[in-house]
Amino acid sequence: MKRAVRLILFLTLSIFACRPALKSVFHPTIPIDPSTVGLITGVVRFEGTPPSPTKIPVAGFPDCANPRGEDDDVRIQGGLVENAFVFIRNGLDDYVFPPAEGEVVLDQKGCLYAPRVVGLRVGQTLVVKNGDPTPHNVHALPKFSESFNVAMGGNAADIRKTFDEPEVMVPVRCDIHPWMRAYVGVLRHPVFAVTGPDGAFVLKGIPPGHYTLEAWHERLGTRSLPVTVESGQTVSKMLNF
C-alpha cells in the first residue's frame, strides 16, 4: 500500500514538474512621457580572433534545397558582431508601453532559419513559415512558456504562436535537420534590437533612469553594463566580447 502511495505521489510531482510555470500576474503602472524619452545607440564588437562557424553536415541530407557548408552561428566581419540581441535587462518593468504592433516572421530557407535571431513582446505573434520544399519541424523550447513542436511539410501553411512569459533566449530547432537553430528574445517591453552586419543597434523610447544594457550572442555569451539615460538624451555605448 505504501509503495502504491509513493508511486502515485511520484507520478503527480513528475507531471507538475514537466509543466511550465503558471502565467505571472504583471501590472505596470508608470506612464511614459514621450517628451522625455531618450535613445541608446551603439555597436557590438569582438576583440581578437573570432571562433569559426559550425560546419553543417549536409552530405547526409540530400533533401535540403540549398545546402551550405557553414552555419550562421558566428558572423563577425572586422570585429563587428551580427545577430547579437541587445536589450534593457533591468529597469523598465514598471513602465506602461503601447501594445505590440504587427507580427514577427521566422522563415525556413535552404534548411536554415531566417532570420537567425528575432525579438518580440510577450503575447506578440510569432509567424513561422516554411519556404523550403522539404519538410521541417519547428520545435521551440522555452523554459517559462509552453513549448511546441509542429511538423511543417514543404511550403506548408504558416503557424502562429505566442509566448506568455519573458525569456532571453528561447531556442527553436528542427529535429529533422539538427543544425537548424533560431533564437527568440521575448520581453515585456519593446526596447531591444538585433544587430546587423555592421554590429550596430538603436534602442528607442527609453524613459529617464538607470538601466542594465545587455548583449546576448549564441556562441559568445553575454555582456552587460550599467547605463543612465537623462531626459531626451542620446547615449552611445559599445559592448565588447
Contacts in CASP RR format, 6 or more apart in sequence:
PFRMAT RR
TARGET T0000
AUTHOR 0000-0000-0000
METHOD contacts of the structure
MODEL  1
MKRAVRLILFLTLSIFACRPALKSVFHPTIPIDPSTVGLITGVVRFEGTP
PSPTKIPVAGFPDCANPRGEDDDVRIQGGLVENAFVFIRNGLDDYVFPPA
EGEVVLDQKGCLYAPRVVGLRVGQTLVVKNGDPTPHNVHALPKFSESFNV
AMGGNAADIRKTFDEPEVMVPVRCDIHPWMRAYVGVLRHPVFAVTGPDGA
FVLKGIPPGHYTLEAWHERLGTRSLPVTVESGQTVSKMLNF
20 142 0 8 1.000
20 143 0 8 1.000
20 144 0 8 1.000
20 145 0 8 1.000
20 146 0 8 1.000
20 147 0 8 1.000
20 165 0 8 1.000
21 144 0 8 1.000
21 165 0 8 1.000
23 164 0 8 1.000
23 165 0 8 1.000
24 165 0 8 1.000
26 93 0 8 1.000
26 188 0 8 1.000
28 93 0 8 1.000
28 94 0 8 1.000
28 95 0 8 1.000
28 96 0 8 1.000
28 97 0 8 1.000
28 188 0 8 1.000
29 94 0 8 1.000
29 96 0 8 1.000
30 94 0 8 1.000
30 95 0 8 1.000
30 96 0 8 1.000
30 207 0 8 1.000
31 95 0 8 1.000
31 96 0 8 1.000
32 95 0 8 1.000
32 96 0 8 1.000
32 97 0 8 1.000
32 205 0 8 1.000
32 207 0 8 1.000
33 207 0 8 1.000
34 205 0 8 1.000
35 232 0 8 1.000
36 207 0 8 1.000
36 208 0 8 1.000
36 231 0 8 1.000
36 232 0 8 1.000
37 204 0 8 1.000
37 205 0 8 1.000
37 206 0 8 1.000
37 207 0 8 1.000
37 232 0 8 1.000
38 204 0 8 1.000
38 205 0 8 1.000
38 206 0 8 1.000
38 207 0 8 1.000
38 208 0 8 1.000
38 229 0 8 1.000
38 230 0 8 1.000
38 231 0 8 1.000
38 232 0 8 1.000
38 233 0 8 1.000
38 234 0 8 1.000
38 235 0 8 1.000
39 202 0 8 1.000
39 203 0 8 1.000
39 204 0 8 1.000
39 205 0 8 1.000
39 206 0 8 1.000
39 229 0 8 1.000
39 233 0 8 1.000
39 234 0 8 1.000
39 235 0 8 1.000
40 201 0 8 1.000
40 202 0 8 1.000
40 203 0 8 1.000
40 206 0 8 1.000
40 213 0 8 1.000
40 227 0 8 1.000
40 229 0 8 1.000
40 234 0 8 1.000
40 235 0 8 1.000
40 236 0 8 1.000
40 237 0 8 1.000
41 200 0 8 1.000
41 201 0 8 1.000
41 202 0 8 1.000
41 203 0 8 1.000
41 234 0 8 1.000
41 235 0 8 1.000
41 236 0 8 1.000
41 237 0 8 1.000
42 200 0 8 1.000
42 201 0 8 1.000
42 202 0 8 1.000
42 236 0 8 1.000
42 237 0 8 1.000
42 238 0 8 1.000
42 239 0 8 1.000
43 80 0 8 1.000
43 195 0 8 1.000
43 198 0 8 1.000
43 199 0 8 1.000
43 200 0 8 1.000
43 201 0 8 1.000
43 238 0 8 1.000
43 239 0 8 1.000
44 80 0 8 1.000
44 81 0 8 1.000
44 84 0 8 1.000
44 86 0 8 1.000
44 195 0 8 1.000
44 199 0 8 1.000
44 201 0 8 1.000
44 215 0 8 1.000
44 217 0 8 1.000
44 223 0 8 1.000
44 238 0 8 1.000
44 239 0 8 1.000
44 240 0 8 1.000
44 241 0 8 1.000
45 79 0 8 1.000
45 80 0 8 1.000
45 81 0 8 1.000
45 199 0 8 1.000
45 238 0 8 1.000
45 239 0 8 1.000
45 240 0 8 1.000
45 241 0 8 1.000
46 76 0 8 1.000
46 79 0 8 1.000
46 80 0 8 1.000
46 81 0 8 1.000
46 220 0 8 1.000
46 240 0 8 1.000
46 241 0 8 1.000
47 79 0 8 1.000
47 240 0 8 1.000
47 241 0 8 1.000
48 79 0 8 1.000
50 74 0 8 1.000
50 76 0 8 1.000
50 79 0 8 1.000
51 74 0 8 1.000
51 219 0 8 1.000
51 220 0 8 1.000
52 74 0 8 1.000
53 70 0 8 1.000
53 71 0 8 1.000
53 72 0 8 1.000
53 73 0 8 1.000
53 74 0 8 1.000
53 75 0 8 1.000
54 70 0 8 1.000
54 71 0 8 1.000
54 73 0 8 1.000
54 74 0 8 1.000
54 179 0 8 1.000
55 69 0 8 1.000
55 70 0 8 1.000
55 71 0 8 1.000
56 67 0 8 1.000
56 68 0 8 1.000
56 69 0 8 1.000
56 70 0 8 1.000
56 71 0 8 1.000
56 179 0 8 1.000
57 179 0 8 1.000
58 64 0 8 1.000
58 67 0 8 1.000
58 68 0 8 1.000
58 69 0 8 1.000
58 111 0 8 1.000
61 67 0 8 1.000
61 111 0 8 1.000
61 177 0 8 1.000
63 134 0 8 1.000
63 135 0 8 1.000
64 110 0 8 1.000
64 111 0 8 1.000
64 132 0 8 1.000
64 134 0 8 1.000
64 177 0 8 1.000
65 109 0 8 1.000
65 110 0 8 1.000
65 111 0 8 1.000
65 132 0 8 1.000
65 133 0 8 1.000
65 134 0 8 1.000
66 109 0 8 1.000
66 110 0 8 1.000
66 111 0 8 1.000
67 110 0 8 1.000
67 111 0 8 1.000
68 110 0 8 1.000
68 112 0 8 1.000
71 112 0 8 1.000
71 179 0 8 1.000
71 181 0 8 1.000
72 83 0 8 1.000
72 112 0 8 1.000
72 116 0 8 1.000
73 116 0 8 1.000
73 181 0 8 1.000
73 218 0 8 1.000
73 219 0 8 1.000
74 219 0 8 1.000
75 81 0 8 1.000
75 82 0 8 1.000
75 83 0 8 1.000
75 197 0 8 1.000
76 82 0 8 1.000
77 197 0 8 1.000
80 195 0 8 1.000
80 197 0 8 1.000
80 198 0 8 1.000
80 199 0 8 1.000
81 195 0 8 1.000
81 199 0 8 1.000
81 215 0 8 1.000
81 217 0 8 1.000
81 220 0 8 1.000
81 241 0 8 1.000
82 195 0 8 1.000
82 196 0 8 1.000
82 197 0 8 1.000
82 199 0 8 1.000
83 115 0 8 1.000
83 116 0 8 1.000
83 117 0 8 1.000
83 194 0 8 1.000
83 195 0 8 1.000
83 196 0 8 1.000
83 217 0 8 1.000
83 218 0 8 1.000
84 117 0 8 1.000
84 194 0 8 1.000
84 195 0 8 1.000
84 199 0 8 1.000
84 201 0 8 1.000
84 215 0 8 1.000
84 216 0 8 1.000
84 217 0 8 1.000
84 220 0 8 1.000
84 239 0 8 1.000
85 117 0 8 1.000
85 119 0 8 1.000
85 168 0 8 1.000
85 169 0 8 1.000
85 183 0 8 1.000
85 185 0 8 1.000
85 192 0 8 1.000
85 193 0 8 1.000
85 194 0 8 1.000
85 215 0 8 1.000
85 216 0 8 1.000
85 217 0 8 1.000
86 192 0 8 1.000
86 193 0 8 1.000
86 194 0 8 1.000
86 195 0 8 1.000
86 201 0 8 1.000
86 203 0 8 1.000
86 213 0 8 1.000
86 214 0 8 1.000
86 215 0 8 1.000
86 216 0 8 1.000
86 239 0 8 1.000
87 168 0 8 1.000
87 185 0 8 1.000
87 187 0 8 1.000
87 191 0 8 1.000
87 192 0 8 1.000
87 193 0 8 1.000
87 203 0 8 1.000
87 213 0 8 1.000
87 214 0 8 1.000
87 216 0 8 1.000
88 189 0 8 1.000
88 191 0 8 1.000
88 192 0 8 1.000
88 203 0 8 1.000
88 206 0 8 1.000
88 211 0 8 1.000
88 212 0 8 1.000
88 213 0 8 1.000
88 214 0 8 1.000
89 168 0 8 1.000
89 211 0 8 1.000
89 212 0 8 1.000
89 213 0 8 1.000
89 214 0 8 1.000
89 224 0 8 1.000
90 211 0 8 1.000
90 212 0 8 1.000
91 209 0 8 1.000
91 210 0 8 1.000
91 211 0 8 1.000
91 212 0 8 1.000
92 188 0 8 1.000
92 189 0 8 1.000
92 191 0 8 1.000
92 206 0 8 1.000
92 207 0 8 1.000
92 211 0 8 1.000
93 188 0 8 1.000
93 189 0 8 1.000
95 189 0 8 1.000
95 207 0 8 1.000
97 188 0 8 1.000
97 189 0 8 1.000
97 190 0 8 1.000
98 190 0 8 1.000
100 120 0 8 1.000
100 121 0 8 1.000
100 123 0 8 1.000
100 124 0 8 1.000
100 190 0 8 1.000
102 124 0 8 1.000
102 125 0 8 1.000
103 124 0 8 1.000
103 125 0 8 1.000
103 126 0 8 1.000
103 127 0 8 1.000
103 160 0 8 1.000
104 118 0 8 1.000
104 119 0 8 1.000
104 120 0 8 1.000
104 124 0 8 1.000
104 125 0 8 1.000
104 126 0 8 1.000
104 127 0 8 1.000
105 127 0 8 1.000
105 129 0 8 1.000
106 113 0 8 1.000
106 114 0 8 1.000
106 115 0 8 1.000
106 118 0 8 1.000
106 126 0 8 1.000
106 127 0 8 1.000
106 128 0 8 1.000
106 129 0 8 1.000
106 172 0 8 1.000
106 182 0 8 1.000
106 184 0 8 1.000
107 113 0 8 1.000
107 114 0 8 1.000
107 128 0 8 1.000
107 129 0 8 1.000
107 130 0 8 1.000
107 131 0 8 1.000
108 114 0 8 1.000
108 128 0 8 1.000
108 129 0 8 1.000
108 130 0 8 1.000
108 131 0 8 1.000
108 132 0 8 1.000
108 136 0 8 1.000
108 138 0 8 1.000
108 152 0 8 1.000
108 174 0 8 1.000
108 180 0 8 1.000
109 131 0 8 1.000
109 132 0 8 1.000
110 132 0 8 1.000
111 132 0 8 1.000
111 134 0 8 1.000
111 136 0 8 1.000
111 174 0 8 1.000
111 177 0 8 1.000
111 179 0 8 1.000
111 180 0 8 1.000
112 180 0 8 1.000
113 172 0 8 1.000
113 174 0 8 1.000
113 180 0 8 1.000
113 181 0 8 1.000
113 182 0 8 1.000
115 182 0 8 1.000
115 194 0 8 1.000
116 181 0 8 1.000
116 182 0 8 1.000
116 183 0 8 1.000
117 169 0 8 1.000
117 182 0 8 1.000
117 183 0 8 1.000
117 184 0 8 1.000
117 185 0 8 1.000
117 194 0 8 1.000
117 218 0 8 1.000
118 126 0 8 1.000
118 182 0 8 1.000
118 183 0 8 1.000
118 184 0 8 1.000
118 185 0 8 1.000
118 194 0 8 1.000
119 184 0 8 1.000
119 185 0 8 1.000
119 186 0 8 1.000
119 187 0 8 1.000
119 192 0 8 1.000
119 194 0 8 1.000
120 126 0 8 1.000
120 163 0 8 1.000
120 184 0 8 1.000
120 185 0 8 1.000
120 186 0 8 1.000
120 187 0 8 1.000
121 186 0 8 1.000
121 187 0 8 1.000
121 188 0 8 1.000
121 189 0 8 1.000
121 190 0 8 1.000
122 162 0 8 1.000
122 163 0 8 1.000
122 164 0 8 1.000
122 165 0 8 1.000
122 166 0 8 1.000
122 186 0 8 1.000
122 187 0 8 1.000
122 188 0 8 1.000
123 162 0 8 1.000
123 163 0 8 1.000
123 164 0 8 1.000
124 162 0 8 1.000
125 160 0 8 1.000
125 161 0 8 1.000
125 162 0 8 1.000
126 160 0 8 1.000
126 161 0 8 1.000
126 162 0 8 1.000
126 163 0 8 1.000
126 184 0 8 1.000
127 158 0 8 1.000
127 159 0 8 1.000
127 160 0 8 1.000
128 138 0 8 1.000
128 150 0 8 1.000
128 152 0 8 1.000
128 158 0 8 1.000
128 159 0 8 1.000
128 160 0 8 1.000
128 161 0 8 1.000
129 158 0 8 1.000
130 136 0 8 1.000
130 152 0 8 1.000
130 153 0 8 1.000
130 154 0 8 1.000
130 155 0 8 1.000
130 156 0 8 1.000
131 154 0 8 1.000
131 155 0 8 1.000
132 154 0 8 1.000
132 155 0 8 1.000
133 154 0 8 1.000
133 155 0 8 1.000
134 153 0 8 1.000
134 154 0 8 1.000
135 151 0 8 1.000
135 152 0 8 1.000
135 153 0 8 1.000
135 154 0 8 1.000
135 176 0 8 1.000
136 151 0 8 1.000
136 152 0 8 1.000
136 153 0 8 1.000
136 154 0 8 1.000
136 174 0 8 1.000
136 176 0 8 1.000
136 177 0 8 1.000
136 180 0 8 1.000
137 149 0 8 1.000
137 150 0 8 1.000
137 151 0 8 1.000
137 152 0 8 1.000
137 174 0 8 1.000
137 175 0 8 1.000
137 176 0 8 1.000
138 148 0 8 1.000
138 149 0 8 1.000
138 150 0 8 1.000
138 152 0 8 1.000
138 159 0 8 1.000
138 172 0 8 1.000
138 174 0 8 1.000
139 147 0 8 1.000
139 148 0 8 1.000
139 149 0 8 1.000
139 150 0 8 1.000
139 172 0 8 1.000
139 173 0 8 1.000
139 174 0 8 1.000
139 175 0 8 1.000
140 147 0 8 1.000
140 148 0 8 1.000
140 149 0 8 1.000
140 161 0 8 1.000
140 170 0 8 1.000
140 171 0 8 1.000
140 172 0 8 1.000
140 184 0 8 1.000
141 147 0 8 1.000
141 170 0 8 1.000
141 171 0 8 1.000
141 172 0 8 1.000
141 173 0 8 1.000
142 163 0 8 1.000
142 165 0 8 1.000
142 167 0 8 1.000
142 170 0 8 1.000
142 186 0 8 1.000
143 167 0 8 1.000
144 164 0 8 1.000
144 165 0 8 1.000
144 166 0 8 1.000
144 167 0 8 1.000
145 163 0 8 1.000
145 164 0 8 1.000
145 165 0 8 1.000
145 167 0 8 1.000
145 170 0 8 1.000
145 186 0 8 1.000
146 164 0 8 1.000
148 161 0 8 1.000
149 175 0 8 1.000
150 159 0 8 1.000
152 159 0 8 1.000
163 170 0 8 1.000
163 184 0 8 1.000
163 186 0 8 1.000
165 186 0 8 1.000
166 186 0 8 1.000
166 187 0 8 1.000
166 188 0 8 1.000
167 185 0 8 1.000
167 186 0 8 1.000
168 185 0 8 1.000
168 186 0 8 1.000
168 187 0 8 1.000
168 214 0 8 1.000
168 216 0 8 1.000
169 183 0 8 1.000
169 184 0 8 1.000
169 185 0 8 1.000
169 216 0 8 1.000
169 218 0 8 1.000
170 183 0 8 1.000
170 184 0 8 1.000
170 185 0 8 1.000
170 186 0 8 1.000
171 181 0 8 1.000
171 182 0 8 1.000
171 183 0 8 1.000
172 181 0 8 1.000
172 182 0 8 1.000
172 183 0 8 1.000
172 184 0 8 1.000
173 180 0 8 1.000
173 181 0 8 1.000
173 182 0 8 1.000
174 180 0 8 1.000
181 218 0 8 1.000
183 218 0 8 1.000
185 192 0 8 1.000
190 205 0 8 1.000
191 203 0 8 1.000
191 204 0 8 1.000
191 205 0 8 1.000
191 206 0 8 1.000
192 203 0 8 1.000
193 201 0 8 1.000
193 202 0 8 1.000
193 203 0 8 1.000
194 201 0 8 1.000
195 201 0 8 1.000
203 213 0 8 1.000
206 229 0 8 1.000
207 229 0 8 1.000
208 229 0 8 1.000
208 230 0 8 1.000
208 231 0 8 1.000
208 232 0 8 1.000
208 233 0 8 1.000
209 228 0 8 1.000
209 229 0 8 1.000
209 230 0 8 1.000
210 226 0 8 1.000
210 227 0 8 1.000
210 228 0 8 1.000
211 226 0 8 1.000
211 227 0 8 1.000
211 228 0 8 1.000
211 229 0 8 1.000
212 224 0 8 1.000
212 225 0 8 1.000
212 226 0 8 1.000
212 227 0 8 1.000
213 224 0 8 1.000
213 225 0 8 1.000
213 226 0 8 1.000
213 227 0 8 1.000
213 237 0 8 1.000
213 239 0 8 1.000
214 222 0 8 1.000
214 223 0 8 1.000
214 224 0 8 1.000
215 222 0 8 1.000
215 223 0 8 1.000
215 224 0 8 1.000
215 239 0 8 1.000
215 241 0 8 1.000
216 222 0 8 1.000
217 241 0 8 1.000
220 241 0 8 1.000
221 241 0 8 1.000
223 239 0 8 1.000
223 240 0 8 1.000
223 241 0 8 1.000
224 239 0 8 1.000
225 237 0 8 1.000
225 239 0 8 1.000
227 235 0 8 1.000
227 237 0 8 1.000
228 235 0 8 1.000
229 235 0 8 1.000
END
